[in-house]
Amino acid sequence: MTLNTFIFDMDGVIIDSEPFWRQAQIEILSTYNITVSIEDCIKYTMGKRIDDVALTWCQLHQLPIDPKVLEQEIITAVVLLITQKGKAKKGLFELIDYLFKNNFKIALATSSSKLIINAVFNKLNIAQYFNVVCSADNEAYGKPHPAIYLKAAKLLQVNAGNCLVLEDSVTGLIAAKAASMHTIVIPEDKNDPRFTLANNMFSSMLDVVYYLKTIETQY
């Protein structure tokens, strides 16, 4: 087995956008007189596709609106926050540089929509490094279904077993494991026992670079 392909999740992995998603959900829902907390966002919507997010809130709070309306309002708010405040997660540029110089195929597989992807790529100026970009918008099922990871491998013309996946959420981890890929997590809550499902757990992408350097002689 040769680990020659690296697939990134985006929110909370490439960019510290999870707080933006939570802020957007809290603020938009408040306009409908619905109060939710950061903990609610983590519990009910973290790692999910935006249509699942909107539907979840509409069902939980019996909102008498089309979930598509809520969906677009949240996306618009997140794009604005990314454009204004977005920052790369620690070690991102070092990891991308290592992967690029060592001829890894690089892909993005995210639950976010194309508008969010474009906002992140423009803010961080990293689009040129990705061979394939996959959005769950284009899949019948979002994470934790493995479809988006399997699609990335198919487009890259690689076997799933040759892929490393970097995730931060349990939802994404389950999707990557279901795709039979090598899983690396940098979780917000390292004490969550569900993350023990991952092959490796690290504190930052600098640790991932070090890990890849230690295993490169094995292949």
DOVEXNU-331616 format. One record per residue (C-alpha): x, y, z; residue number from 0; chain; residue in one letter. Coordinates in Angstrom, 2 decimals. Example, Ala and Ser with C-alpha at 12.3 -4.5 7.8 and 13.67 -1.06 7.14 Angstrom:
<lumtor c1="12.30" c2="-4.50" c3="7.80" vexdo="0" lumpa="A" titi="A"/>
<lumtor c1="13.67" c2="-1.06" c3="7.14" vexdo="1" lumpa="A" titi="S"/>
# end
This chain:
<lumtor c1="0.00" c2="0.00" c3="0.00" vexdo="0" lumpa="A" titi="M"/>
<lumtor c1="1.31" c2="3.44" c3="-0.97" vexdo="1" lumpa="A" titi="T"/>
<lumtor c1="-0.15" c2="6.49" c3="0.73" vexdo="2" lumpa="A" titi="L"/>
<lumtor c1="0.16" c2="8.91" c3="-2.17" vexdo="3" lumpa="A" titi="N"/>
<lumtor c1="-3.08" c2="10.87" c3="-1.98" vexdo="4" lumpa="A" titi="T"/>
<lumtor c1="-4.16" c2="13.43" c3="0.61" vexdo="5" lumpa="A" titi="F"/>
<lumtor c1="-7.78" c2="14.54" c3="0.97" vexdo="6" lumpa="A" titi="I"/>
<lumtor c1="-8.64" c2="17.56" c3="3.09" vexdo="7" lumpa="A" titi="F"/>
<lumtor c1="-11.92" c2="18.35" c3="4.73" vexdo="8" lumpa="A" titi="D"/>
<lumtor c1="-12.32" c2="22.14" c3="4.78" vexdo="9" lumpa="A" titi="M"/>
<lumtor c1="-14.28" c2="23.71" c3="7.64" vexdo="10" lumpa="A" titi="D"/>
<lumtor c1="-12.28" c2="23.49" c3="10.83" vexdo="11" lumpa="A" titi="G"/>
<lumtor c1="-9.39" c2="21.82" c3="8.98" vexdo="12" lumpa="A" titi="V"/>
<lumtor c1="-8.09" c2="24.20" c3="6.31" vexdo="13" lumpa="A" titi="I"/>
<lumtor c1="-9.66" c2="27.32" c3="7.81" vexdo="14" lumpa="A" titi="I"/>
<lumtor c1="-10.97" c2="28.11" c3="11.26" vexdo="15" lumpa="A" titi="D"/>
<lumtor c1="-14.49" c2="28.54" c3="9.95" vexdo="16" lumpa="A" titi="S"/>
<lumtor c1="-16.45" c2="26.45" c3="12.44" vexdo="17" lumpa="A" titi="E"/>
<lumtor c1="-16.95" c2="29.52" c3="14.68" vexdo="18" lumpa="A" titi="P"/>
<lumtor c1="-18.30" c2="31.36" c3="11.62" vexdo="19" lumpa="A" titi="F"/>
<lumtor c1="-20.82" c2="28.61" c3="10.93" vexdo="20" lumpa="A" titi="W"/>
<lumtor c1="-21.97" c2="28.70" c3="14.55" vexdo="21" lumpa="A" titi="R"/>
<lumtor c1="-22.18" c2="32.50" c3="14.62" vexdo="22" lumpa="A" titi="Q"/>
<lumtor c1="-24.15" c2="32.53" c3="11.37" vexdo="23" lumpa="A" titi="A"/>
<lumtor c1="-26.60" c2="29.90" c3="12.58" vexdo="24" lumpa="A" titi="Q"/>
<lumtor c1="-27.12" c2="31.59" c3="15.94" vexdo="25" lumpa="A" titi="I"/>
<lumtor c1="-27.63" c2="35.05" c3="14.41" vexdo="26" lumpa="A" titi="E"/>
<lumtor c1="-29.88" c2="33.96" c3="11.53" vexdo="27" lumpa="A" titi="I"/>
<lumtor c1="-32.05" c2="31.78" c3="13.77" vexdo="28" lumpa="A" titi="L"/>
<lumtor c1="-32.41" c2="34.66" c3="16.22" vexdo="29" lumpa="A" titi="S"/>
<lumtor c1="-34.17" c2="36.63" c3="13.47" vexdo="30" lumpa="A" titi="T"/>
<lumtor c1="-36.85" c2="33.93" c3="13.62" vexdo="31" lumpa="A" titi="Y"/>
<lumtor c1="-37.00" c2="34.21" c3="17.44" vexdo="32" lumpa="A" titi="N"/>
<lumtor c1="-35.15" c2="30.91" c3="17.84" vexdo="33" lumpa="A" titi="I"/>
<lumtor c1="-32.35" c2="30.75" c3="20.41" vexdo="34" lumpa="A" titi="T"/>
<lumtor c1="-29.60" c2="28.16" c3="19.93" vexdo="35" lumpa="A" titi="V"/>
<lumtor c1="-26.19" c2="27.84" c3="21.55" vexdo="36" lumpa="A" titi="S"/>
<lumtor c1="-22.71" c2="26.99" c3="20.32" vexdo="37" lumpa="A" titi="I"/>
<lumtor c1="-23.18" c2="23.59" c3="21.97" vexdo="38" lumpa="A" titi="E"/>
<lumtor c1="-26.41" c2="23.08" c3="20.01" vexdo="39" lumpa="A" titi="D"/>
<lumtor c1="-24.57" c2="23.80" c3="16.75" vexdo="40" lumpa="A" titi="C"/>
<lumtor c1="-21.84" c2="21.32" c3="17.62" vexdo="41" lumpa="A" titi="I"/>
<lumtor c1="-24.36" c2="18.67" c3="18.65" vexdo="42" lumpa="A" titi="K"/>
<lumtor c1="-26.84" c2="18.96" c3="15.79" vexdo="43" lumpa="A" titi="Y"/>
<lumtor c1="-25.09" c2="20.37" c3="12.73" vexdo="44" lumpa="A" titi="T"/>
<lumtor c1="-21.28" c2="20.19" c3="12.86" vexdo="45" lumpa="A" titi="M"/>
<lumtor c1="-19.86" c2="18.49" c3="9.77" vexdo="46" lumpa="A" titi="G"/>
<lumtor c1="-23.22" c2="18.30" c3="8.01" vexdo="47" lumpa="A" titi="K"/>
<lumtor c1="-24.12" c2="19.56" c3="4.57" vexdo="48" lumpa="A" titi="R"/>
<lumtor c1="-25.92" c2="22.92" c3="4.57" vexdo="49" lumpa="A" titi="I"/>
<lumtor c1="-29.24" c2="21.47" c3="3.39" vexdo="50" lumpa="A" titi="D"/>
<lumtor c1="-29.12" c2="19.02" c3="6.30" vexdo="51" lumpa="A" titi="D"/>
<lumtor c1="-28.25" c2="21.90" c3="8.65" vexdo="52" lumpa="A" titi="V"/>
<lumtor c1="-31.21" c2="24.01" c3="7.53" vexdo="53" lumpa="A" titi="A"/>
<lumtor c1="-33.61" c2="21.08" c3="7.60" vexdo="54" lumpa="A" titi="L"/>
<lumtor c1="-32.42" c2="20.09" c3="11.08" vexdo="55" lumpa="A" titi="T"/>
<lumtor c1="-33.22" c2="23.52" c3="12.54" vexdo="56" lumpa="A" titi="W"/>
<lumtor c1="-36.54" c2="23.77" c3="10.73" vexdo="57" lumpa="A" titi="C"/>
<lumtor c1="-37.61" c2="20.40" c3="12.10" vexdo="58" lumpa="A" titi="Q"/>
<lumtor c1="-36.27" c2="20.90" c3="15.63" vexdo="59" lumpa="A" titi="L"/>
<lumtor c1="-38.02" c2="24.24" c3="16.03" vexdo="60" lumpa="A" titi="H"/>
<lumtor c1="-41.00" c2="23.78" c3="13.68" vexdo="61" lumpa="A" titi="Q"/>
<lumtor c1="-39.95" c2="26.79" c3="11.63" vexdo="62" lumpa="A" titi="L"/>
<lumtor c1="-42.68" c2="27.70" c3="9.13" vexdo="63" lumpa="A" titi="P"/>
<lumtor c1="-40.21" c2="28.57" c3="6.35" vexdo="64" lumpa="A" titi="I"/>
<lumtor c1="-38.71" c2="26.79" c3="3.40" vexdo="65" lumpa="A" titi="D"/>
<lumtor c1="-35.38" c2="25.27" c3="4.58" vexdo="66" lumpa="A" titi="P"/>
<lumtor c1="-33.85" c2="26.56" c3="1.33" vexdo="67" lumpa="A" titi="K"/>
<lumtor c1="-34.41" c2="30.12" c3="2.54" vexdo="68" lumpa="A" titi="V"/>
<lumtor c1="-32.60" c2="29.42" c3="5.82" vexdo="69" lumpa="A" titi="L"/>
<lumtor c1="-29.87" c2="27.62" c3="3.91" vexdo="70" lumpa="A" titi="E"/>
<lumtor c1="-29.12" c2="30.64" c3="1.70" vexdo="71" lumpa="A" titi="Q"/>
<lumtor c1="-29.20" c2="33.07" c3="4.61" vexdo="72" lumpa="A" titi="E"/>
<lumtor c1="-26.63" c2="31.01" c3="6.53" vexdo="73" lumpa="A" titi="I"/>
<lumtor c1="-24.36" c2="30.62" c3="3.48" vexdo="74" lumpa="A" titi="I"/>
<lumtor c1="-24.42" c2="34.37" c3="2.79" vexdo="75" lumpa="A" titi="T"/>
<lumtor c1="-23.48" c2="35.12" c3="6.40" vexdo="76" lumpa="A" titi="A"/>
<lumtor c1="-20.64" c2="32.57" c3="6.42" vexdo="77" lumpa="A" titi="V"/>
<lumtor c1="-19.15" c2="33.83" c3="3.15" vexdo="78" lumpa="A" titi="V"/>
<lumtor c1="-19.07" c2="37.36" c3="4.57" vexdo="79" lumpa="A" titi="L"/>
<lumtor c1="-17.38" c2="36.20" c3="7.79" vexdo="80" lumpa="A" titi="L"/>
<lumtor c1="-14.76" c2="34.18" c3="5.87" vexdo="81" lumpa="A" titi="I"/>
<lumtor c1="-14.01" c2="37.16" c3="3.63" vexdo="82" lumpa="A" titi="T"/>
<lumtor c1="-13.67" c2="39.49" c3="6.61" vexdo="83" lumpa="A" titi="Q"/>
<lumtor c1="-12.00" c2="37.30" c3="9.23" vexdo="84" lumpa="A" titi="K"/>
<lumtor c1="-10.88" c2="33.99" c3="7.72" vexdo="85" lumpa="A" titi="G"/>
<lumtor c1="-7.46" c2="32.63" c3="8.70" vexdo="86" lumpa="A" titi="K"/>
<lumtor c1="-5.63" c2="29.45" c3="7.77" vexdo="87" lumpa="A" titi="A"/>
<lumtor c1="-5.37" c2="26.78" c3="10.45" vexdo="88" lumpa="A" titi="K"/>
<lumtor c1="-1.92" c2="26.28" c3="11.97" vexdo="89" lumpa="A" titi="K"/>
<lumtor c1="0.42" c2="24.34" c3="9.70" vexdo="90" lumpa="A" titi="G"/>
<lumtor c1="-1.74" c2="24.48" c3="6.56" vexdo="91" lumpa="A" titi="L"/>
<lumtor c1="0.85" c2="26.05" c3="4.28" vexdo="92" lumpa="A" titi="F"/>
<lumtor c1="3.62" c2="23.84" c3="5.61" vexdo="93" lumpa="A" titi="E"/>
<lumtor c1="1.51" c2="20.72" c3="4.98" vexdo="94" lumpa="A" titi="L"/>
<lumtor c1="0.47" c2="21.78" c3="1.49" vexdo="95" lumpa="A" titi="I"/>
<lumtor c1="4.11" c2="22.61" c3="0.67" vexdo="96" lumpa="A" titi="D"/>
<lumtor c1="5.23" c2="19.16" c3="1.87" vexdo="97" lumpa="A" titi="Y"/>
<lumtor c1="2.51" c2="17.36" c3="-0.11" vexdo="98" lumpa="A" titi="L"/>
<lumtor c1="3.19" c2="19.37" c3="-3.26" vexdo="99" lumpa="A" titi="F"/>
<lumtor c1="6.97" c2="18.83" c3="-3.14" vexdo="100" lumpa="A" titi="K"/>
<lumtor c1="6.51" c2="15.09" c3="-2.51" vexdo="101" lumpa="A" titi="N"/>
<lumtor c1="4.15" c2="14.58" c3="-5.46" vexdo="102" lumpa="A" titi="N"/>
<lumtor c1="1.02" c2="13.77" c3="-3.49" vexdo="103" lumpa="A" titi="F"/>
<lumtor c1="-2.28" c2="14.06" c3="-5.27" vexdo="104" lumpa="A" titi="K"/>
<lumtor c1="-4.30" c2="16.60" c3="-3.29" vexdo="105" lumpa="A" titi="I"/>
<lumtor c1="-8.07" c2="16.85" c3="-3.06" vexdo="106" lumpa="A" titi="A"/>
<lumtor c1="-10.75" c2="18.68" c3="-1.13" vexdo="107" lumpa="A" titi="L"/>
<lumtor c1="-13.88" c2="16.84" c3="0.03" vexdo="108" lumpa="A" titi="A"/>
<lumtor c1="-16.17" c2="19.13" c3="1.96" vexdo="109" lumpa="A" titi="T"/>
<lumtor c1="-19.77" c2="19.33" c3="3.10" vexdo="110" lumpa="A" titi="S"/>
<lumtor c1="-19.72" c2="23.02" c3="2.18" vexdo="111" lumpa="A" titi="S"/>
<lumtor c1="-21.18" c2="24.50" c3="-0.98" vexdo="112" lumpa="A" titi="S"/>
<lumtor c1="-19.23" c2="25.95" c3="-3.90" vexdo="113" lumpa="A" titi="K"/>
<lumtor c1="-19.78" c2="29.50" c3="-2.65" vexdo="114" lumpa="A" titi="L"/>
<lumtor c1="-18.05" c2="28.66" c3="0.64" vexdo="115" lumpa="A" titi="I"/>
<lumtor c1="-15.22" c2="26.79" c3="-1.13" vexdo="116" lumpa="A" titi="I"/>
<lumtor c1="-14.59" c2="29.76" c3="-3.41" vexdo="117" lumpa="A" titi="N"/>
<lumtor c1="-14.56" c2="32.16" c3="-0.46" vexdo="118" lumpa="A" titi="A"/>
<lumtor c1="-11.99" c2="30.01" c3="1.38" vexdo="119" lumpa="A" titi="V"/>
<lumtor c1="-9.76" c2="29.46" c3="-1.67" vexdo="120" lumpa="A" titi="F"/>
<lumtor c1="-9.82" c2="33.16" c3="-2.52" vexdo="121" lumpa="A" titi="N"/>
<lumtor c1="-9.06" c2="34.20" c3="1.05" vexdo="122" lumpa="A" titi="K"/>
<lumtor c1="-6.13" c2="31.78" c3="1.43" vexdo="123" lumpa="A" titi="L"/>
<lumtor c1="-4.97" c2="31.71" c3="-2.22" vexdo="124" lumpa="A" titi="N"/>
<lumtor c1="-4.60" c2="27.90" c3="-2.34" vexdo="125" lumpa="A" titi="I"/>
<lumtor c1="-6.82" c2="26.77" c3="-5.23" vexdo="126" lumpa="A" titi="A"/>
<lumtor c1="-3.84" c2="25.97" c3="-7.46" vexdo="127" lumpa="A" titi="Q"/>
<lumtor c1="-2.65" c2="23.16" c3="-5.19" vexdo="128" lumpa="A" titi="Y"/>
<lumtor c1="-5.79" c2="21.02" c3="-5.43" vexdo="129" lumpa="A" titi="F"/>
<lumtor c1="-6.09" c2="18.43" c3="-8.20" vexdo="130" lumpa="A" titi="N"/>
<lumtor c1="-9.74" c2="17.75" c3="-7.38" vexdo="131" lumpa="A" titi="V"/>
<lumtor c1="-12.41" c2="19.69" c3="-5.46" vexdo="132" lumpa="A" titi="V"/>
<lumtor c1="-15.54" c2="17.84" c3="-4.33" vexdo="133" lumpa="A" titi="C"/>
<lumtor c1="-18.56" c2="19.44" c3="-2.69" vexdo="134" lumpa="A" titi="S"/>
<lumtor c1="-21.26" c2="17.37" c3="-1.01" vexdo="135" lumpa="A" titi="A"/>
<lumtor c1="-23.70" c2="19.61" c3="-2.88" vexdo="136" lumpa="A" titi="D"/>
<lumtor c1="-23.08" c2="17.33" c3="-5.83" vexdo="137" lumpa="A" titi="N"/>
<lumtor c1="-23.74" c2="14.07" c3="-3.96" vexdo="138" lumpa="A" titi="E"/>
<lumtor c1="-27.05" c2="12.38" c3="-3.17" vexdo="139" lumpa="A" titi="A"/>
<lumtor c1="-25.92" c2="11.97" c3="0.43" vexdo="140" lumpa="A" titi="Y"/>
<lumtor c1="-23.67" c2="14.13" c3="2.59" vexdo="141" lumpa="A" titi="G"/>
<lumtor c1="-21.29" c2="13.01" c3="5.33" vexdo="142" lumpa="A" titi="K"/>
<lumtor c1="-21.35" c2="10.67" c3="7.27" vexdo="143" lumpa="A" titi="P"/>
<lumtor c1="-22.09" c2="8.84" c3="4.00" vexdo="144" lumpa="A" titi="H"/>
<lumtor c1="-18.76" c2="8.03" c3="2.28" vexdo="145" lumpa="A" titi="P"/>
<lumtor c1="-19.90" c2="9.15" c3="-1.19" vexdo="146" lumpa="A" titi="A"/>
<lumtor c1="-17.86" c2="12.36" c3="-1.33" vexdo="147" lumpa="A" titi="I"/>
<lumtor c1="-14.63" c2="10.60" c3="-0.38" vexdo="148" lumpa="A" titi="Y"/>
<lumtor c1="-15.22" c2="7.82" c3="-2.86" vexdo="149" lumpa="A" titi="L"/>
<lumtor c1="-15.93" c2="10.45" c3="-5.53" vexdo="150" lumpa="A" titi="K"/>
<lumtor c1="-12.63" c2="12.20" c3="-4.80" vexdo="151" lumpa="A" titi="A"/>
<lumtor c1="-10.71" c2="8.92" c3="-5.14" vexdo="152" lumpa="A" titi="A"/>
<lumtor c1="-12.51" c2="8.11" c3="-8.39" vexdo="153" lumpa="A" titi="K"/>
<lumtor c1="-11.74" c2="11.50" c3="-9.91" vexdo="154" lumpa="A" titi="L"/>
<lumtor c1="-8.10" c2="11.19" c3="-8.87" vexdo="155" lumpa="A" titi="L"/>
<lumtor c1="-8.01" c2="7.64" c3="-10.25" vexdo="156" lumpa="A" titi="Q"/>
<lumtor c1="-6.59" c2="6.19" c3="-7.04" vexdo="157" lumpa="A" titi="V"/>
<lumtor c1="-7.59" c2="3.38" c3="-4.72" vexdo="158" lumpa="A" titi="N"/>
<lumtor c1="-9.31" c2="4.33" c3="-1.48" vexdo="159" lumpa="A" titi="A"/>
<lumtor c1="-6.63" c2="2.48" c3="0.45" vexdo="160" lumpa="A" titi="G"/>
<lumtor c1="-3.98" c2="4.87" c3="-0.89" vexdo="161" lumpa="A" titi="N"/>
<lumtor c1="-5.75" c2="7.92" c3="0.54" vexdo="162" lumpa="A" titi="C"/>
<lumtor c1="-5.11" c2="9.82" c3="3.74" vexdo="163" lumpa="A" titi="L"/>
<lumtor c1="-8.01" c2="11.96" c3="4.96" vexdo="164" lumpa="A" titi="V"/>
<lumtor c1="-7.73" c2="14.88" c3="7.36" vexdo="165" lumpa="A" titi="L"/>
<lumtor c1="-10.89" c2="15.59" c3="9.36" vexdo="166" lumpa="A" titi="E"/>
<lumtor c1="-11.97" c2="17.46" c3="12.47" vexdo="167" lumpa="A" titi="D"/>
<lumtor c1="-15.51" c2="16.17" c3="13.02" vexdo="168" lumpa="A" titi="S"/>
<lumtor c1="-16.97" c2="12.81" c3="13.99" vexdo="169" lumpa="A" titi="V"/>
<lumtor c1="-19.34" c2="13.04" c3="11.02" vexdo="170" lumpa="A" titi="T"/>
<lumtor c1="-16.43" c2="13.40" c3="8.60" vexdo="171" lumpa="A" titi="G"/>
<lumtor c1="-14.37" c2="10.73" c3="10.35" vexdo="172" lumpa="A" titi="L"/>
<lumtor c1="-17.19" c2="8.21" c3="9.95" vexdo="173" lumpa="A" titi="I"/>
<lumtor c1="-17.47" c2="9.08" c3="6.25" vexdo="174" lumpa="A" titi="A"/>
<lumtor c1="-13.75" c2="8.58" c3="5.67" vexdo="175" lumpa="A" titi="A"/>
<lumtor c1="-13.65" c2="5.32" c3="7.63" vexdo="176" lumpa="A" titi="K"/>
<lumtor c1="-16.64" c2="4.04" c3="5.65" vexdo="177" lumpa="A" titi="A"/>
<lumtor c1="-14.67" c2="4.79" c3="2.49" vexdo="178" lumpa="A" titi="A"/>
<lumtor c1="-11.84" c2="2.57" c3="3.83" vexdo="179" lumpa="A" titi="S"/>
<lumtor c1="-9.33" c2="5.42" c3="3.89" vexdo="180" lumpa="A" titi="M"/>
<lumtor c1="-6.52" c2="6.15" c3="6.36" vexdo="181" lumpa="A" titi="H"/>
<lumtor c1="-7.95" c2="8.72" c3="8.76" vexdo="182" lumpa="A" titi="T"/>
<lumtor c1="-6.17" c2="11.57" c3="10.53" vexdo="183" lumpa="A" titi="I"/>
<lumtor c1="-8.09" c2="13.85" c3="12.89" vexdo="184" lumpa="A" titi="V"/>
<lumtor c1="-7.35" c2="17.20" c3="14.49" vexdo="185" lumpa="A" titi="I"/>
<lumtor c1="-10.45" c2="17.45" c3="16.70" vexdo="186" lumpa="A" titi="P"/>
<lumtor c1="-11.69" c2="20.40" c3="18.67" vexdo="187" lumpa="A" titi="E"/>
<lumtor c1="-12.46" c2="18.05" c3="21.55" vexdo="188" lumpa="A" titi="D"/>
<lumtor c1="-9.73" c2="15.43" c3="21.85" vexdo="189" lumpa="A" titi="K"/>
<lumtor c1="-11.53" c2="13.83" c3="24.78" vexdo="190" lumpa="A" titi="N"/>
<lumtor c1="-14.46" c2="12.71" c3="22.65" vexdo="191" lumpa="A" titi="D"/>
<lumtor c1="-14.03" c2="8.90" c3="22.68" vexdo="192" lumpa="A" titi="P"/>
<lumtor c1="-15.47" c2="8.61" c3="19.17" vexdo="193" lumpa="A" titi="R"/>
<lumtor c1="-12.23" c2="10.01" c3="17.73" vexdo="194" lumpa="A" titi="F"/>
<lumtor c1="-10.44" c2="6.83" c3="18.79" vexdo="195" lumpa="A" titi="T"/>
<lumtor c1="-11.83" c2="5.41" c3="15.54" vexdo="196" lumpa="A" titi="L"/>
<lumtor c1="-9.20" c2="7.42" c3="13.67" vexdo="197" lumpa="A" titi="A"/>
<lumtor c1="-5.86" c2="5.96" c3="12.65" vexdo="198" lumpa="A" titi="N"/>
<lumtor c1="-4.06" c2="9.01" c3="14.02" vexdo="199" lumpa="A" titi="N"/>
<lumtor c1="-4.91" c2="12.06" c3="16.13" vexdo="200" lumpa="A" titi="M"/>
<lumtor c1="-2.79" c2="15.22" c3="16.16" vexdo="201" lumpa="A" titi="F"/>
<lumtor c1="-2.85" c2="18.77" c3="17.53" vexdo="202" lumpa="A" titi="S"/>
<lumtor c1="-2.04" c2="20.62" c3="14.31" vexdo="203" lumpa="A" titi="S"/>
<lumtor c1="-1.03" c2="20.14" c3="10.70" vexdo="204" lumpa="A" titi="M"/>
<lumtor c1="2.60" c2="20.66" c3="11.72" vexdo="205" lumpa="A" titi="L"/>
<lumtor c1="2.27" c2="17.31" c3="13.52" vexdo="206" lumpa="A" titi="D"/>
<lumtor c1="0.85" c2="15.81" c3="10.32" vexdo="207" lumpa="A" titi="V"/>
<lumtor c1="3.92" c2="16.96" c3="8.37" vexdo="208" lumpa="A" titi="V"/>
<lumtor c1="6.18" c2="15.34" c3="10.95" vexdo="209" lumpa="A" titi="Y"/>
<lumtor c1="4.11" c2="12.13" c3="10.80" vexdo="210" lumpa="A" titi="Y"/>
<lumtor c1="4.34" c2="11.98" c3="7.00" vexdo="211" lumpa="A" titi="L"/>
<lumtor c1="8.11" c2="12.44" c3="7.15" vexdo="212" lumpa="A" titi="K"/>
<lumtor c1="8.44" c2="9.55" c3="9.60" vexdo="213" lumpa="A" titi="T"/>
<lumtor c1="6.46" c2="7.14" c3="7.44" vexdo="214" lumpa="A" titi="I"/>
<lumtor c1="7.79" c2="8.12" c3="4.01" vexdo="215" lumpa="A" titi="E"/>
<lumtor c1="10.69" c2="5.67" c3="4.29" vexdo="216" lumpa="A" titi="T"/>
<lumtor c1="8.21" c2="2.82" c3="4.77" vexdo="217" lumpa="A" titi="Q"/>
<lumtor c1="6.78" c2="3.06" c3="1.26" vexdo="218" lumpa="A" titi="Y"/>
# end
